[in-house]
Amino acid sequence: MKKLIVALTMLTMFFSFAGCSEKSNQTDGEGDNAKDVDFSIVNERGLNCSNEKGYYYIGEDSIPLKNASVGYRMMYMDYETKKEIYLCNRPGCEHDSENCPAVFSDQEILPGSSLFYYDGYLYLFAHDQDQSGGWSIDHNGSSDAMDGDNTAFVSTPASLYRMNPDGTDRKKVYTFDEALSLEDLVMASGDSLYFITKKVSSKEVDDQTTYFASSEREFVSLGLRDWKIREVCELDTDASIIGAFGNHLVMQQTIFDHELSDKEIMDDNQYIDAYQKSYASFAVLNITDGKTEEVAKAENKKINTYEVAGDCLYLSTEGENKIEQINLQTKKKRTLAETADSCIDEAYDDVLRCSSWSAEDGEKTDFTMCFVNLQDGSIEKSGLKMTSMEGDIQIRAELADQFLVLYDYDAKKDLMYEGQYNLNGAKYALISKKDLYTGKPNYQTIDLISSGMGIFE
C-alpha cells in the first residue's frame, strides 16, 4: 500500500518547557560529572561531513551488489591535493563490491542517516527518517498493521558505524533498541556521544489519515569506551535543541494559546490561524540541575529566523530589518546589525550568513549573500553567485580561514519545463573567507572523478 507522508510542524501545548527530570544530575556516559561536559553538535549536514584535511560524502550514483541489493560509495575530497577519490586504499579496487571500504549497502544508507567526524574517527549514524509530528494519508482507504490508535511505529533499528578517517576498520559499534525512534541530532562531549530517543505511535484520525505522535523522549549518552547507553534526562516532546554551550542546551519551542484539536491540526487554514497566534520561546536548559530559563520569545505573526553561535542566540524577524544578539549567560540583549538582508541562513565561527527575505509567493529572487561579523556587526555583501542557474553558493565545510563551497552546477535549462534545470554535476572549490565575504572569485577548484552530487540532496 502506497502512502504519502506529510510533514507537520511539531505540536506544542500552552505549557512552558518541561526541562529535565531528576535524572539530569546523573553523570555522562563515561563517568564525568554533568557539570564538566562541553556539548557540541557534530552532525549538521546529513550524509556529508568534514575534518581539517578533507570532505566526505555519500555519492548519488548507485551500484548493484552481489546479494541483489544496491550500494553507494563514500567519496573524499582532499584539501591539500584538491582531488576527489573513492575512500578506499586498496590498489586495483574497482569500488563495486561490499569488500571495498568505500561501498555501503542500501541497508546502511537510510533516508535519515548522517555522517560526522569526531575525535579522530568517521561515523555513520544510520536510521530511518523521524516520522513523529507527521501523518500518513492512505488514498486507497485500506489499512495495515501500522494503522489504528496507539500502534507502535516500526522502523529499521538505528545503528552507529565507526571507521578510521581513510575508511578502514569499519565496524558497527552500536545498534539501538528496535522499539525506539532516533532523531537526527547527534551531540558530543569528551568520551560520549549524545542522541535523542523516543517512541512513536500512530493515532487514527479518520479512515484515510493516521497521525504519528511521540512519547518517552529522552536525551541519552553513548559511552565511546564501553558502548553503553545511559539516560541523561527526559525531554519535552515538542522542544527542539538548536544549539549548546558548556553543559547547557539551547531549546526552541512553539507555544500555542491552547491545546490544538485534531481538526485544527489537520485543517491547513485552522492550523495557520493558530500558529500565527502563537509565539516562539527560546530557553536554556542546564543539564546539571535540570532547570530551564526562558531567554527570548518572538511572536509568530511574521517569520522568525535564528541561529546559535557560542553562547549567543541571534534572532531576526521579517520586516524589522535588524538582527538581535542575546547572550545566553548574561541574558544581555543588543542589536548586532541593522540591514534589510536580515534573514539568518547559517552561523559560522566568525560571521552570520544572511540574505534577503523571500517574496510573498515564497520565492527568493535576490541571491546575494550578506555576511555579518559576530563581534562588531559589520556587514559585507558578496556578489558571488552561481552562473549556470539562479542560486546562491552553497558552503559545504568551514576551515580555519577557508570554506569549501559548491560554487556552481553543470546545468542546462529544461526545454519542457520553464524555470527548471537538468543538473549533470556539481563544481566544488576552496575559497578564502576574505575572498568569499568580499565577492572575489578566487576559487581553488577541486578535481572531481564523480558528479559531485550527494544522495538524498
JONORJO-V109920 format. One record per pair of residues at least 24 apart in sequence whose C-alpha atoms are under 10 Angstrom apart, sorted by the first residue. I is the first residue (numbers start at 0). J is the second residue. If there is no record, write none. Layout:
I_J, I_J
This chain:
0_137, 0_138, 0_139, 0_140, 0_141, 0_142, 0_143, 1_135, 1_136, 1_137, 1_138, 1_139, 2_134, 2_135, 2_136, 2_137, 2_138, 2_139, 2_207, 2_208, 3_134, 3_135, 3_136, 3_137, 3_138, 3_208, 4_130, 4_133, 4_134, 4_135, 4_136, 4_137, 4_209, 4_210, 5_130, 5_132, 5_133, 5_134, 5_135, 5_136, 5_210, 6_129, 6_130, 6_131, 6_132, 6_133, 6_134, 6_135, 7_130, 7_131, 7_132, 7_133, 7_134, 7_210, 7_211, 7_264, 7_265, 8_131, 8_132, 8_133, 8_237, 8_253, 8_264, 8_270, 8_274, 9_131, 9_132, 9_133, 9_212, 9_213, 9_236, 9_237, 9_238, 9_239, 9_252, 9_253, 10_131, 10_132, 10_133, 10_212, 10_236, 10_237, 10_238, 10_252, 10_253, 10_254, 10_255, 10_258, 10_259, 10_264, 10_274, 11_235, 11_236, 11_237, 11_238, 11_252, 11_253, 11_254, 11_255, 11_256, 11_257, 11_258, 11_259, 11_277, 12_236, 12_237, 12_252, 12_253, 12_254, 12_255, 12_256, 12_257, 12_258, 12_259, 13_253, 13_254, 13_255, 13_256, 13_257, 13_258, 13_259, 13_277, 14_254, 14_255, 14_256, 14_257, 14_258, 15_235, 15_238, 15_252, 15_253, 15_254, 15_280, 15_282, 15_291, 15_292, 15_293, 16_234, 16_235, 16_236, 16_237, 16_238, 16_250, 16_251, 16_252, 16_254, 16_280, 16_281, 16_282, 16_283, 16_284, 16_290, 16_291, 16_292, 16_293, 17_233, 17_234, 17_235, 17_236, 17_237, 17_238, 17_284, 17_289, 17_290, 17_291, 18_232, 18_233, 18_234, 18_235, 18_238, 18_250, 18_282, 18_283, 18_284, 18_285, 18_286, 18_288, 18_289, 18_290, 18_291, 18_292, 19_217, 19_218, 19_231, 19_232, 19_233, 19_234, 19_235, 19_284, 19_285, 19_286, 19_287, 19_288, 19_289, 19_290, 19_291, 20_217, 20_231, 20_232, 20_233, 20_234, 20_235, 20_286, 20_288, 20_289, 20_290, 21_231, 21_232, 21_233, 21_287, 21_288, 21_289, 22_230, 22_231, 22_232, 22_233, 22_286, 22_287, 22_288, 22_289, 23_218, 23_230, 23_231, 23_232, 23_233, 23_285, 23_286, 23_287, 23_288, 23_289, 23_290, 24_231, 24_232, 24_285, 24_286, 24_287, 24_288, 24_289, 25_229, 25_230, 25_231, 25_232, 25_286, 25_287, 25_288, 26_220, 26_229, 26_230, 26_231, 26_286, 26_287, 27_188, 27_189, 27_190, 27_191, 27_192, 27_193, 27_219, 27_220, 27_221, 27_222, 27_228, 27_229, 27_230, 27_231, 28_188, 28_189, 28_190, 28_191, 28_192, 28_193, 28_219, 28_220, 28_221, 28_222, 28_223, 28_224, 28_225, 28_226, 28_227, 28_228, 28_229, 28_230, 28_231, 29_189, 29_190, 29_191, 29_220, 29_221, 29_222, 29_223, 29_224, 29_225, 29_226, 29_227, 29_229, 30_190, 30_191, 30_222, 31_188, 31_189, 31_190, 31_191, 32_287, 33_231, 33_245, 33_246, 33_247, 33_285, 33_286, 33_287, 33_288, 34_245, 34_246, 34_247, 34_285, 34_286, 34_287, 34_288, 35_188, 35_189, 35_245, 35_246, 35_287, 36_187, 36_188, 36_189, 36_190, 36_191, 36_244, 36_245, 36_246, 36_247, 36_286, 36_287, 37_186, 37_187, 37_188, 37_189, 37_243, 37_244, 37_245, 37_246, 37_247, 38_186, 38_187, 38_188, 38_189, 38_191, 38_192, 38_193, 38_242, 38_243, 38_244, 38_245, 38_246, 38_247, 38_248, 39_185, 39_186, 39_187, 39_188, 39_192, 39_193, 39_242, 39_243, 39_244, 39_245, 39_246, 39_248, 39_309, 40_115, 40_184, 40_185, 40_186, 40_187, 40_188, 40_192, 40_193, 40_240, 40_241, 40_242, 40_243, 40_244, 41_114, 41_115, 41_116, 41_117, 41_184, 41_185, 41_186, 41_187, 41_188, 41_192, 41_193, 42_112, 42_113, 42_114, 42_115, 42_116, 42_117, 42_122, 42_123, 42_124, 42_183, 42_184, 42_185, 42_186, 42_187, 43_113, 43_114, 43_115, 43_183, 43_184, 43_185, 43_186, 44_113, 44_114, 44_115, 44_395, 44_396, 45_110, 45_111, 45_112, 45_113, 45_114, 45_115, 45_123, 45_124, 45_183, 45_184, 45_453, 45_454, 45_455, 45_456, 46_73, 46_108, 46_109, 46_110, 46_111, 46_112, 46_113, 46_114, 46_115, 46_123, 46_124, 46_125, 46_453, 46_454, 46_455, 46_456, 47_73, 47_74, 47_75, 47_112, 47_113, 47_114, 47_115, 47_116, 47_123, 47_395, 47_396, 47_453, 47_454, 48_75, 48_113, 48_114, 48_115, 48_116, 48_121, 48_122, 48_395, 48_396, 49_75, 49_76, 49_114, 49_115, 49_116, 49_117, 49_121, 49_395, 49_396, 49_397, 49_398, 49_403, 50_78, 50_115, 50_116, 50_117, 50_119, 50_120, 50_121, 50_164, 50_396, 50_397, 50_398, 51_77, 51_78, 51_396, 51_397, 51_398, 51_399, 52_76, 52_77, 52_78, 52_79, 52_80, 52_164, 52_398, 53_77, 53_78, 53_79, 53_80, 53_81, 53_82, 53_83, 53_164, 53_396, 53_398, 53_403, 54_78, 54_83, 54_395, 54_396, 54_403, 55_83, 55_84, 55_85, 55_86, 55_114, 55_115, 55_116, 55_121, 55_164, 55_396, 56_86, 56_113, 56_114, 56_115, 56_451, 56_452, 56_453, 56_454, 57_85, 57_101, 57_102, 57_103, 57_108, 57_113, 57_114, 57_451, 57_452, 57_453, 57_454, 57_455, 58_85, 58_449, 58_450, 58_451, 58_452, 58_453, 58_454, 58_455, 58_456, 59_449, 59_450, 59_451, 59_452, 59_453, 59_454, 59_455, 59_456, 60_449, 60_450, 60_451, 60_452, 60_453, 60_454, 61_95, 61_102, 61_103, 61_104, 61_105, 61_454, 62_94, 62_95, 62_96, 62_102, 62_103, 62_104, 63_95, 63_96, 63_104, 64_95, 64_96, 64_97, 64_102, 64_103, 64_104, 64_105, 65_95, 65_96, 65_97, 66_96, 66_97, 66_104, 68_104, 68_105, 68_106, 69_96, 69_102, 69_103, 69_104, 69_105, 69_106, 69_108, 70_94, 70_95, 70_96, 70_97, 70_101, 70_102, 70_103, 70_104, 70_105, 70_106, 70_107, 70_108, 71_95, 71_96, 71_97, 71_101, 71_102, 71_103, 71_104, 71_105, 71_107, 71_108, 71_454, 72_96, 72_97, 72_99, 72_100, 72_101, 72_102, 72_103, 72_104, 72_453, 72_454, 73_100, 73_101, 73_102, 73_103, 73_166, 73_453, 74_101, 74_102, 74_447, 74_448, 74_449, 74_451, 74_453, 75_101, 75_164, 75_165, 75_166, 75_447, 76_403, 76_427, 76_428, 76_445, 76_446, 76_447, 76_448, 76_451, 77_445, 77_446, 78_398, 78_403, 78_428, 78_429, 78_443, 78_445, 80_445, 80_446, 81_427, 81_428, 81_429, 81_443, 81_444, 81_445, 81_446, 81_447, 82_444, 82_445, 82_446, 82_447, 82_448, 83_445, 83_446, 83_447, 83_448, 83_449, 83_451, 84_446, 84_447, 84_448, 84_449, 85_165, 85_166, 85_448, 85_449, 86_164, 86_165, 86_166, 86_167, 87_165, 87_166, 87_167, 88_165, 88_166, 88_167, 89_167, 99_166, 99_167, 100_162, 100_165, 100_166, 100_167, 100_168, 100_169, 101_165, 101_166, 101_167, 101_169, 102_166, 106_155, 107_157, 107_158, 107_159, 107_160, 108_454, 108_455, 109_155, 109_157, 109_455, 110_454, 110_455, 111_157, 111_181, 111_182, 111_183, 111_455, 112_157, 112_158, 112_159, 112_182, 112_183, 112_455, 113_159, 113_183, 113_184, 113_185, 114_159, 114_160, 115_161, 115_185, 116_161, 116_162, 116_163, 116_164, 117_161, 117_186, 117_187, 117_188, 117_189, 117_192, 118_187, 118_188, 118_189, 118_190, 119_162, 119_163, 119_164, 120_161, 120_162, 120_163, 120_164, 120_165, 120_166, 121_160, 121_161, 121_162, 121_163, 121_164, 121_165, 121_166, 121_167, 121_169, 122_159, 122_160, 122_161, 122_162, 122_163, 122_164, 122_166, 122_169, 122_170, 122_171, 122_172, 123_158, 123_159, 123_160, 123_161, 123_162, 123_169, 123_170, 123_171, 124_157, 124_158, 124_159, 124_160, 124_161, 124_171, 124_173, 124_181, 124_183, 124_184, 124_185, 125_155, 125_156, 125_157, 125_158, 125_159, 125_160, 125_174, 125_181, 125_183, 126_154, 126_155, 126_156, 126_157, 126_158, 126_159, 126_175, 126_180, 126_181, 126_182, 126_183, 127_154, 127_155, 127_156, 127_157, 127_180, 127_181, 127_182, 127_183, 128_154, 128_180, 128_181, 128_182, 128_183, 129_154, 129_180, 129_181, 129_182, 129_183, 129_197, 129_199, 129_211, 129_213, 130_154, 130_180, 130_181, 130_182, 130_199, 130_200, 130_201, 130_210, 130_211, 130_212, 130_213, 131_180, 131_182, 131_197, 131_198, 131_199, 131_200, 131_201, 131_210, 131_211, 131_212, 131_213, 131_214, 131_236, 131_237, 132_199, 132_210, 132_211, 132_212, 132_213, 132_236, 132_237, 133_201, 133_209, 133_210, 133_211, 133_212, 134_201, 134_202, 134_203, 134_204, 134_208, 134_209, 134_210, 134_211, 134_212, 134_265, 135_201, 135_203, 135_204, 135_207, 135_208, 135_209, 135_210, 135_211, 136_205, 136_206, 136_207, 136_208, 136_209, 136_210, 137_206, 137_207, 137_208, 137_209, 138_206, 138_207, 138_208, 139_206, 139_207, 140_205, 140_206, 140_207, 140_208, 141_206, 141_207, 142_206, 142_207, 142_208, 145_200, 145_201, 145_202, 145_203, 145_209, 146_200, 146_201, 146_202, 146_203, 146_206, 146_207, 146_208, 146_209, 146_210, 147_200, 147_201, 147_202, 147_203, 147_204, 147_205, 147_206, 147_208, 147_209, 147_210, 148_200, 148_201, 148_202, 148_203, 148_204, 148_209, 148_210, 148_211, 149_199, 149_200, 149_201, 149_202, 149_203, 149_210, 149_211, 149_212, 150_199, 150_200, 150_201, 150_202, 150_203, 150_211, 151_178, 151_179, 151_198, 151_199, 151_200, 151_201, 151_202, 151_211, 151_212, 151_213, 152_178, 152_179, 152_180, 152_198, 152_199, 152_200, 152_201, 152_211, 152_212, 152_213, 153_177, 153_178, 153_179, 153_180, 153_198, 153_199, 153_200, 154_178, 154_179, 154_180, 154_199, 155_179, 155_180, 156_180, 156_181, 157_181, 157_182, 172_223, 172_226, 173_221, 173_223, 173_226, 173_227, 173_228, 174_226, 175_228, 179_215, 179_216, 180_213, 180_216, 181_216, 181_217, 182_216, 184_239, 184_240, 184_241, 185_220, 186_220, 186_242, 186_243, 187_220, 187_221, 188_220, 188_245, 188_246, 189_222, 189_223, 190_220, 190_221, 190_222, 190_223, 190_224, 190_225, 191_219, 191_220, 191_221, 191_222, 191_223, 191_224, 191_225, 191_226, 191_227, 191_228, 192_219, 192_220, 192_221, 192_222, 192_223, 192_226, 192_228, 193_218, 193_219, 193_220, 193_221, 193_222, 193_228, 193_229, 193_230, 193_231, 194_218, 194_219, 194_220, 194_221, 194_228, 194_230, 194_231, 195_219, 195_220, 195_230, 195_232, 195_233, 195_234, 195_240, 196_230, 196_233, 196_234, 197_233, 197_234, 197_236, 204_261, 204_262, 204_265, 208_265, 210_261, 210_264, 210_265, 212_236, 213_237, 231_286, 231_287, 232_286, 232_287, 232_289, 233_289, 238_280, 238_281, 238_282, 239_281, 240_281, 240_282, 240_283, 240_284, 241_281, 241_305, 241_306, 241_307, 241_308, 241_312, 242_283, 242_306, 242_307, 242_308, 242_309, 242_310, 242_311, 242_312, 243_283, 243_284, 243_307, 243_308, 243_309, 243_310, 243_311, 243_327, 244_283, 244_285, 244_307, 244_308, 244_309, 244_310, 244_311, 244_327, 244_328, 245_285, 245_286, 245_309, 245_310, 246_284, 246_285, 246_286, 246_287, 247_282, 247_283, 247_284, 247_285, 247_286, 247_287, 247_289, 247_290, 247_291, 247_310, 247_327, 247_328, 248_282, 248_283, 248_284, 248_285, 248_286, 248_291, 249_281, 249_282, 249_283, 249_284, 249_285, 249_291, 249_292, 249_293, 249_294, 249_307, 249_310, 249_311, 249_312, 249_327, 250_280, 250_281, 250_282, 250_283, 250_284, 250_291, 250_292, 250_293, 250_294, 251_279, 251_280, 251_281, 251_282, 251_283, 251_293, 251_295, 251_296, 251_305, 252_278, 252_279, 252_280, 252_281, 252_282, 252_296, 253_277, 253_278, 253_279, 253_280, 253_281, 253_296, 253_297, 253_298, 253_299, 254_278, 254_279, 254_280, 254_296, 254_298, 254_299, 255_279, 255_299, 271_300, 272_300, 273_299, 274_298, 274_299, 274_300, 275_299, 275_300, 275_301, 275_302, 276_300, 278_303, 279_303, 281_305, 281_312, 281_327, 282_327, 283_327, 283_328, 292_327, 293_327, 293_330, 294_325, 294_326, 294_327, 294_328, 294_329, 294_330, 294_331, 294_332, 295_325, 295_327, 295_330, 295_332, 302_342, 302_356, 303_342, 303_343, 304_341, 304_342, 304_343, 304_344, 304_345, 304_353, 305_342, 305_343, 305_344, 305_345, 305_346, 306_343, 306_344, 306_345, 306_346, 306_347, 306_351, 307_345, 307_346, 307_347, 307_351, 308_345, 308_346, 308_347, 308_348, 308_349, 308_350, 308_351, 308_373, 309_346, 309_347, 309_348, 311_373, 313_343, 313_346, 313_351, 313_373, 314_341, 314_342, 314_343, 315_341, 315_342, 315_343, 316_341, 316_342, 316_343, 316_356, 317_341, 317_342, 317_355, 317_356, 317_357, 318_342, 318_356, 320_355, 320_356, 322_351, 322_353, 322_371, 322_376, 324_373, 324_376, 334_376, 335_371, 335_372, 335_373, 335_374, 335_375, 335_376, 335_377, 336_371, 336_372, 336_373, 336_375, 336_376, 336_377, 336_378, 337_371, 337_376, 337_377, 337_378, 338_369, 338_371, 338_378, 340_365, 340_367, 340_368, 340_369, 340_370, 340_371, 340_378, 340_380, 341_369, 341_370, 341_371, 342_369, 343_369, 343_370, 343_371, 344_368, 344_369, 345_370, 345_394, 346_370, 346_371, 346_373, 347_372, 347_373, 347_396, 347_397, 348_372, 348_373, 348_397, 348_398, 348_399, 348_400, 349_373, 349_374, 349_432, 350_374, 350_376, 350_377, 350_378, 350_379, 350_436, 351_376, 351_378, 352_379, 352_380, 352_394, 352_436, 353_378, 353_380, 354_380, 354_391, 363_389, 363_390, 364_389, 364_390, 365_389, 365_390, 365_391, 366_390, 366_391, 366_392, 367_391, 367_392, 367_438, 368_392, 368_435, 368_436, 368_437, 368_438, 369_436, 369_437, 370_435, 370_436, 370_437, 371_436, 378_436, 379_433, 379_435, 379_436, 379_437, 379_438, 380_435, 380_436, 380_437, 380_438, 381_433, 381_434, 381_435, 381_436, 381_437, 381_438, 381_439, 381_440, 382_435, 382_436, 382_437, 382_438, 382_439, 382_440, 383_434, 383_435, 383_436, 383_437, 383_438, 383_439, 383_440, 384_438, 384_440, 386_410, 387_411, 387_412, 387_420, 387_422, 388_412, 388_418, 388_419, 388_420, 388_422, 389_418, 389_420, 392_435, 393_427, 394_427, 394_428, 394_429, 395_427, 395_428, 395_429, 396_429, 397_429, 397_432, 398_429, 398_431, 398_432, 399_431, 399_432, 400_430, 400_431, 400_432, 400_433, 401_429, 401_430, 401_431, 401_432, 401_433, 401_434, 401_435, 402_428, 402_429, 402_430, 402_431, 402_432, 402_433, 402_434, 402_435, 403_427, 403_428, 403_429, 403_430, 403_431, 403_432, 403_442, 403_443, 403_444, 403_445, 404_428, 404_429, 404_430, 404_435, 404_442, 404_443, 404_444, 404_445, 405_429, 405_444, 405_445, 405_451, 406_430, 406_440, 406_442, 406_444, 408_450, 408_451, 408_452, 409_450, 422_450, 422_452, 423_450, 423_451, 423_452, 424_449, 424_450, 424_451, 424_452, 425_449, 425_450, 425_451, 425_452, 425_453, 426_450, 426_451, 426_452, 427_451
